[in-house]
Amino acid sequence: MHRLIASATLMLVFGCTQDTADNSTLQASCEALVAAEANRSPADVQALSTTAEPAGTVTQVAVAGAQAPWLCRADPSGVVTGVEYSQQG
């Protein structure tokens, strides 16, 4: 019985997250696009997290010297649809 519950729990947890390899590829693409948009070296950017949303994913990217993270949006197939700074001004 405990195995069944543990298996069901793992299926729920892993069913809600994207494949790690897919996230790594997406995060690398986001880092490159944010670096270009922010006019920074690739060494100055780092993906912080990727969150699944109904319309795809949002990856938060830290940029050295920025007060807030950049956001990188991708559609459900993993194609990046845009990057933007999360703080106005």
N, C-alpha and C positions, 0 to 999 in steps of 0.2 A: 504494500500500500504506500509506504514512504517513497519507494522508487517511482511509482506512478505520479505522485504529487510533485516530486523533484523534477521528473521529466516534463510534466506539464508546465511547471514554473519556468524551466529553462526554455521551453518552446515559446512561451509568452515573452520572456525577456529578449531572446535572440530574434524573435519575429518582429520586434519593434525597432530594431536597430539595423542599419545597413551593414553589408559585408565590410570588414576592416580593410581589405585590399581596395575596395571601391572607395572607401573614405580616404585612404592614403592618396589615391590618384586624384580624387576630387580636391583634397586639401592642397596638394602640390600645384594643381592648376589654379586654385584660388590664390595661393601665395604668389605665384608668378604674375597673375593679373593685377592683384592689389599692389605689388611692387611697382609694376609699370604705371598704374594709375596714380599712385602716390609719389612717383618719381624717386623711388628709393631702391637701394641695392637689395637683391634677393636675401642677403644675409640679415637684413633689417626687418624681415617679416616672418611671422610664425603663426600657423593655424592653431587656434585654441580649442575649438570644439565644432562639431557638426551636429545639427539638430534636424530631425525629420519633421516636415510639415505637410499638410494636405497637398500643397502645390509643388512639393519637391523638398529641397533641403536649404538650410542657411548655415554657412560656416562663418564663425567669428575669427577674424585674423588680427593679431596684434602687429602694430607697426611701431618701430622704435621712435620715441619722441611724441607719438600721438596720445592724446588724452583719453580717447575712447577707441574701441575696436572698429575695424572695417567689417562690413557684411558682404558676403559673397553668396548670391542666390543661384541655385541650380534647379532645373526641372527634374521630374521623377526619373528620367533616363540618365541623369548625371551631367547634362549639358549646362554649362554656366550661362545664366541669362543676364547677369549684371553684378557689378560691385559698387558699393557706396560707403561713404564714411558715416558712421552711426550717430555722429553728433554734428549738429548744424552750427555754423559760425566760424 
